Amino acid sequence: MLSAERRLWIRFWVCVLFAIPSTAAALTQDEKNTIQVYDKAKATVVNITNRSVAYDFFMTPVPKEGSGSGAIIDLKGHIVTNYHVIRGAQRLEVTLADGSKWEAKLIGADPLSDLATLRIDAPQKKLSVIPMGNSQTLKTGQKVLAIGNPFGLDQTLTTGVISSIRKTLQAGGVELEHVIQTDAAINPGNSGGPLLDSSGKMIGINTAIFTPSGGSVGIGFAIPIHTAKNIVAELIDKGYVSYSWIGVEMQTLLPRFARALRLPVHGGVLLVRVVKNGPAAKAGLRGGTRQVRIGNSLVIIGGDVITSIAGTPVTSVEDLSREVRRHKPGTTLPMTIVRGKKKRELKITLGERPVS
């Protein structure tokens, strides 16, 4: 029979053992996947510091500094990020996952897609290239992971799902197409970092959030990688992106404008001005001649109204711009217009948007 003292010691050790949580708690398959993706991808993600100079009220130069994220896309040291991360930079510095810092050269920037490419002269042994995924087969509800440097906190991981694939998104004066919406937390400093699928491949570039507070509220957006690939290739090759252009200033013809002007259409795009020697001028299109007030709106009238291009109806400036962007410079497209009270068919050869 056990003595009272021995029974006391047994009770003590039983309490101790059951009070200590197990350090070998089993991870779920989803947790293992998340850890594996992070461990493989973290070395491909960089911090980008943007240093510029502003001027105060007395025109005294004041140094400014901002930061964002990026991803290494080849062993030549090219990095993809957002245009708004590097905008206005006078000096760019990239910090790799190992903490080493490298001065970066801006290779190309495209405000219309909010993408930019940088390059650092780091040895190949220091560079880990992020694998590219397929963003054309994404499904709502699919798991995604975001890695970046929010608020300057390096190598931060957040997870979530694809909330939606949005047809278009207006952000910072830029219209983005087929944008990935996610509830994975994206905060200031995450911009330019990769959005990954569960295999660790980059399917998007984190670019914007919807927030009334400045922090994440579960509505973030990423540029799909199939859109980014062609743009990045052009940026590396020539430093800018070639966009098609018809050479006009235009205004959406709202249905109430069309009724007031007694036009034979319900909507379209009013041509306000045609650029001299531009594609529209060469096609014979005409701009507006006078300004009238319709209700509380000022409308430039007397010019042609575009109602379709390449067989696609257009009812707004955004419709027309989107359709023009889908075709390469030099492409000849059919166009339907209204001139006065009559419809006409003509052809226009797209030019290349001047680089500003």
C-alpha positions as CSV (number, residue, x, y, z in Angstrom):
1,M,0.0,0.0,0.0
2,L,1.3,3.5,-0.9
3,S,2.2,5.8,1.9
4,A,0.5,9.1,2.3
5,E,3.6,10.9,1.3
6,R,4.0,8.9,-1.9
7,R,0.4,9.4,-2.9
8,L,0.9,13.2,-2.3
9,W,3.9,13.2,-4.7
10,I,2.0,11.3,-7.4
11,R,-0.9,13.8,-7.2
12,F,1.6,16.7,-7.5
13,W,3.2,15.3,-10.7
14,V,-0.2,14.4,-12.2
15,C,-1.3,18.1,-11.7
16,V,2.0,19.4,-13.2
17,L,1.8,17.2,-16.3
18,F,-1.8,17.9,-17.0
19,A,-1.3,21.7,-16.5
20,I,1.5,21.9,-19.1
21,P,0.1,22.4,-22.6
22,S,1.5,20.1,-25.2
23,T,4.2,21.7,-27.4
24,A,3.7,19.1,-30.0
25,A,0.0,20.0,-30.9
26,A,-0.7,18.7,-34.3
27,L,-1.0,21.2,-37.1
28,T,-3.9,21.1,-39.5
29,Q,-3.2,20.4,-43.2
30,D,-4.3,24.0,-43.9
31,E,-1.8,25.4,-41.4
32,K,1.0,23.2,-42.8
33,N,0.2,24.6,-46.3
34,T,0.2,28.2,-45.0
35,I,3.6,27.7,-43.3
36,Q,5.1,25.9,-46.3
37,V,4.0,28.7,-48.7
38,Y,5.4,31.4,-46.5
39,D,8.7,29.6,-45.9
40,K,9.2,29.3,-49.7
41,A,8.0,32.7,-50.7
42,K,9.4,35.1,-48.1
43,A,12.8,35.2,-49.7
44,T,11.3,36.5,-53.0
45,V,9.5,39.5,-51.4
46,V,11.4,42.8,-50.9
47,N,10.9,46.0,-49.1
48,I,11.1,49.1,-51.2
49,T,12.0,52.5,-49.7
50,N,11.1,55.6,-51.7
51,R,13.1,58.7,-50.8
52,S,12.0,62.1,-52.2
53,V,12.2,65.8,-51.3
54,A,9.2,68.0,-50.7
55,Y,9.2,71.7,-49.9
56,D,7.5,73.5,-46.9
57,F,5.7,76.8,-46.9
58,F,9.1,78.7,-46.9
59,M,10.4,76.5,-49.8
60,T,12.8,74.7,-47.5
61,P,13.5,71.2,-48.8
62,V,12.1,68.5,-46.5
63,P,13.2,64.9,-47.0
64,K,10.2,62.4,-47.3
65,E,10.3,58.7,-47.1
66,G,7.7,56.1,-48.0
67,S,7.8,52.3,-48.4
68,G,6.1,49.4,-50.1
69,S,6.7,45.9,-51.2
70,G,7.8,44.1,-54.4
71,A,8.6,40.7,-55.7
72,I,11.8,39.4,-57.5
73,I,10.8,38.1,-60.9
74,D,14.2,37.0,-62.4
75,L,17.8,36.4,-61.6
76,K,18.8,39.6,-63.4
77,G,17.5,41.5,-60.3
78,H,14.2,42.7,-61.8
79,I,11.5,43.5,-59.3
80,V,7.8,44.2,-59.9
81,T,5.9,46.7,-57.7
82,N,3.1,49.3,-58.0
83,Y,3.7,52.6,-59.7
84,H,2.3,54.5,-56.7
85,V,5.0,52.9,-54.5
86,I,7.8,54.5,-56.6
87,R,6.0,57.7,-57.8
88,G,8.1,60.9,-57.3
89,A,11.1,58.9,-56.0
90,Q,14.6,60.5,-56.2
91,R,16.2,57.5,-54.7
92,L,15.0,53.9,-54.4
93,E,16.4,51.4,-52.0
94,V,15.5,47.7,-51.8
95,T,15.9,45.5,-48.7
96,L,16.1,41.8,-49.3
97,A,14.8,39.1,-46.9
98,D,18.3,38.7,-45.5
99,G,18.4,42.3,-44.5
100,S,20.9,43.5,-47.2
101,K,20.2,46.8,-48.8
102,W,20.6,47.7,-52.5
103,E,20.1,50.8,-54.5
104,A,17.5,50.2,-57.1
105,K,17.2,51.6,-60.7
106,L,13.8,52.4,-62.1
107,I,13.5,50.5,-65.3
108,G,9.9,51.3,-66.4
109,A,6.7,52.7,-65.0
110,D,3.1,52.7,-66.2
111,P,0.6,54.9,-64.3
112,L,-2.3,53.5,-66.3
113,S,-1.8,50.0,-64.9
114,D,-0.2,51.1,-61.6
115,L,2.8,48.9,-62.3
116,A,6.5,49.5,-62.3
117,T,9.7,47.6,-62.6
118,L,13.0,48.1,-60.7
119,R,16.4,46.4,-61.0
120,I,19.1,45.8,-58.4
121,D,22.7,44.7,-59.0
122,A,22.7,41.9,-56.4
123,P,24.6,38.6,-56.9
124,Q,22.4,35.8,-58.2
125,K,23.0,33.8,-55.0
126,K,21.1,36.5,-53.1
127,L,18.1,36.4,-55.4
128,S,15.1,34.1,-55.0
129,V,12.6,34.3,-57.9
130,I,8.9,34.1,-57.3
131,P,7.0,31.5,-59.4
132,M,4.2,32.8,-61.6
133,G,0.7,31.3,-61.4
134,N,-2.4,31.4,-63.5
135,S,-4.9,34.2,-62.7
136,Q,-7.3,33.3,-65.5
137,T,-8.7,30.2,-63.7
138,L,-9.3,31.7,-60.2
139,K,-12.5,31.0,-58.3
140,T,-14.4,32.9,-55.7
141,G,-13.7,31.3,-52.3
142,Q,-10.2,30.1,-53.3
143,K,-7.5,30.5,-50.6
144,V,-5.0,33.2,-51.1
145,L,-2.0,34.6,-49.1
146,A,-0.5,38.0,-49.1
147,I,3.1,38.8,-48.1
148,G,4.5,42.3,-47.7
149,N,5.7,45.0,-45.4
150,P,2.7,46.7,-43.9
151,F,3.5,49.8,-41.8
152,G,7.2,48.9,-42.2
153,L,6.8,45.5,-40.5
154,D,8.9,43.2,-42.6
155,Q,7.8,39.8,-44.1
156,T,4.2,39.9,-42.8
157,L,1.8,37.2,-43.9
158,T,-2.0,37.4,-44.1
159,T,-4.4,34.9,-45.4
160,G,-7.9,34.9,-46.8
161,V,-10.0,34.0,-49.8
162,I,-10.9,35.5,-53.2
163,S,-14.0,37.5,-52.5
164,S,-14.8,38.4,-56.1
165,I,-13.2,38.9,-59.5
166,R,-14.3,42.5,-60.4
167,K,-14.8,43.4,-64.0
168,T,-13.3,46.9,-63.5
169,L,-12.1,49.0,-60.5
170,Q,-11.5,52.7,-60.4
171,A,-8.6,53.4,-58.0
172,G,-6.6,56.6,-57.7
173,G,-7.8,57.8,-61.1
174,V,-6.8,54.5,-62.7
175,E,-9.2,52.0,-64.2
176,L,-8.1,48.4,-63.6
177,E,-9.7,45.4,-65.3
178,H,-10.5,41.9,-64.0
179,V,-9.2,42.8,-60.5
180,I,-9.0,40.2,-57.7
181,Q,-10.9,41.2,-54.6
182,T,-9.7,39.5,-51.4
183,D,-10.4,39.6,-47.7
184,A,-6.8,38.9,-46.9
185,A,-5.6,41.9,-44.9
186,I,-3.8,44.4,-47.1
187,N,-2.5,47.5,-45.3
188,P,-0.3,50.5,-46.3
189,G,3.1,49.1,-47.2
190,N,1.6,45.9,-48.7
191,S,1.3,47.6,-52.0
192,G,3.4,45.9,-54.7
193,G,3.7,42.7,-52.8
194,P,2.5,39.3,-54.2
195,L,-0.8,37.7,-53.7
196,L,-0.2,33.9,-53.7
197,D,-2.3,30.8,-54.3
198,S,-2.1,27.7,-52.1
199,S,0.8,26.3,-54.2
200,G,2.9,29.4,-53.5
201,K,2.6,30.9,-57.0
202,M,2.0,34.6,-57.6
203,I,-1.5,35.2,-59.0
204,G,-1.7,38.9,-58.3
205,I,0.0,42.1,-57.2
206,N,-1.6,43.8,-54.2
207,T,-2.5,47.3,-55.2
208,A,-5.3,48.9,-53.3
209,I,-7.7,48.7,-50.4
210,F,-11.2,50.1,-49.7
211,T,-11.0,51.6,-46.2
212,P,-12.7,54.5,-44.3
213,S,-10.1,54.2,-41.6
214,G,-6.8,53.8,-43.3
215,G,-6.4,50.2,-42.2
216,S,-7.7,46.9,-43.6
217,V,-11.4,46.2,-43.4
218,G,-11.3,43.1,-45.4
219,I,-11.6,44.6,-48.9
220,G,-8.4,44.5,-50.8
221,F,-7.6,44.4,-54.5
222,A,-4.8,42.9,-56.6
223,I,-3.8,43.2,-60.2
224,P,-4.1,39.7,-61.8
225,I,-0.8,38.3,-62.9
226,H,-2.0,37.6,-66.5
227,T,-2.5,41.3,-66.9
228,A,0.8,42.2,-65.2
229,K,3.0,39.8,-67.3
230,N,2.6,41.6,-70.6
231,I,2.9,45.0,-69.1
232,V,6.0,44.1,-67.1
233,A,7.6,42.6,-70.2
234,E,7.1,45.9,-72.0
235,L,8.4,47.9,-69.1
236,I,11.6,45.9,-69.0
237,D,12.0,46.0,-72.8
238,K,11.4,49.7,-73.4
239,G,10.6,51.4,-70.2
240,Y,7.0,52.2,-71.0
241,V,3.8,50.5,-72.3
242,S,2.3,51.1,-75.8
243,Y,-1.4,51.9,-75.6
244,S,-3.7,52.5,-78.5
245,W,-5.0,56.0,-79.0
246,I,-7.6,57.7,-81.2
247,G,-6.7,61.3,-80.5
248,V,-9.8,62.8,-79.1
249,E,-11.2,64.6,-76.1
250,M,-14.7,63.2,-75.3
251,Q,-17.7,63.3,-73.1
252,T,-20.3,60.7,-72.3
253,L,-23.6,61.3,-74.1
254,L,-26.2,60.6,-71.4
255,P,-29.7,59.6,-72.5
256,R,-31.2,62.9,-71.2
257,F,-28.6,64.8,-73.4
258,A,-29.6,62.7,-76.4
259,R,-33.3,63.4,-75.8
260,A,-32.7,67.2,-75.4
261,L,-30.6,67.2,-78.6
262,R,-33.1,65.1,-80.4
263,L,-30.5,62.6,-81.6
264,P,-31.5,59.3,-83.2
265,V,-29.6,57.4,-80.4
266,H,-30.0,57.0,-76.7
267,G,-26.3,57.2,-75.7
268,G,-22.8,57.1,-76.9
269,V,-19.6,59.3,-76.7
270,L,-19.6,62.9,-77.8
271,L,-16.4,64.1,-79.4
272,V,-15.4,67.4,-77.8
273,R,-12.1,68.0,-79.6
274,V,-10.2,66.0,-82.3
275,V,-6.4,66.2,-82.0
276,K,-4.8,67.6,-85.2
277,N,-3.2,64.9,-87.3
278,G,-4.3,62.3,-84.8
279,P,-6.0,59.0,-85.8
280,A,-9.5,60.4,-85.4
281,A,-8.6,63.4,-87.6
282,K,-7.2,61.2,-90.3
283,A,-10.4,59.1,-90.2
284,G,-12.5,62.2,-90.8
285,L,-14.0,62.5,-87.3
286,R,-15.2,66.0,-86.2
287,G,-15.1,67.6,-82.8
288,G,-17.6,69.9,-81.1
289,T,-18.3,73.5,-82.2
290,R,-20.2,75.1,-79.3
291,Q,-21.2,74.7,-75.7
292,V,-24.8,74.5,-74.4
293,R,-26.4,74.0,-71.0
294,I,-28.7,71.1,-70.5
295,G,-30.2,71.2,-67.0
296,N,-27.2,71.8,-64.7
297,S,-24.7,70.3,-67.2
298,L,-22.5,72.0,-69.8
299,V,-22.3,70.0,-73.0
300,I,-20.1,70.5,-76.0
301,I,-22.2,69.8,-79.1
302,G,-21.7,69.9,-82.9
303,G,-19.2,67.0,-82.9
304,D,-19.7,63.4,-83.9
305,V,-21.2,60.8,-81.6
306,I,-19.4,57.4,-81.4
307,T,-21.9,54.6,-80.8
308,S,-19.8,51.5,-81.5
309,I,-16.2,50.5,-82.3
310,A,-15.1,47.1,-83.5
311,G,-18.7,46.0,-83.4
312,T,-18.9,46.7,-79.7
313,P,-21.6,49.2,-78.5
314,V,-20.2,52.1,-76.4
315,T,-22.4,54.1,-74.1
316,S,-19.7,55.9,-72.1
317,V,-16.1,57.3,-72.3
318,E,-15.0,54.3,-70.1
319,D,-16.6,51.9,-72.6
320,L,-14.7,53.4,-75.6
321,S,-11.4,53.7,-73.8
322,R,-11.6,50.1,-72.6
323,E,-12.3,48.8,-76.1
324,V,-9.5,50.9,-77.7
325,R,-7.0,49.5,-75.1
326,R,-7.9,45.9,-76.1
327,H,-6.4,46.5,-79.6
328,K,-2.8,47.2,-80.6
329,P,-1.6,50.4,-82.2
330,G,-1.8,50.1,-86.0
331,T,-5.1,48.1,-85.9
332,T,-7.8,49.3,-88.2
333,L,-11.3,49.1,-86.7
334,P,-14.8,49.8,-88.0
335,M,-16.7,52.5,-86.2
336,T,-20.3,53.7,-86.1
337,I,-21.0,57.4,-85.6
338,V,-23.9,59.8,-85.6
339,R,-23.2,63.1,-87.4
340,G,-26.1,65.5,-87.1
341,K,-29.2,63.3,-87.4
342,K,-27.6,60.5,-89.5
343,K,-25.7,57.4,-88.7
344,R,-22.4,56.7,-90.6
345,E,-19.9,53.9,-90.9
346,L,-16.2,54.6,-91.1
347,K,-12.8,53.0,-90.3
348,I,-10.1,54.2,-87.9
349,T,-6.5,53.1,-87.6
350,L,-5.4,53.3,-84.0
351,G,-2.3,55.3,-83.2
352,E,0.1,54.9,-80.2
353,R,-0.6,57.0,-77.2
354,P,2.1,59.7,-76.9
355,V,4.4,59.1,-73.9
356,S,4.1,62.0,-71.5
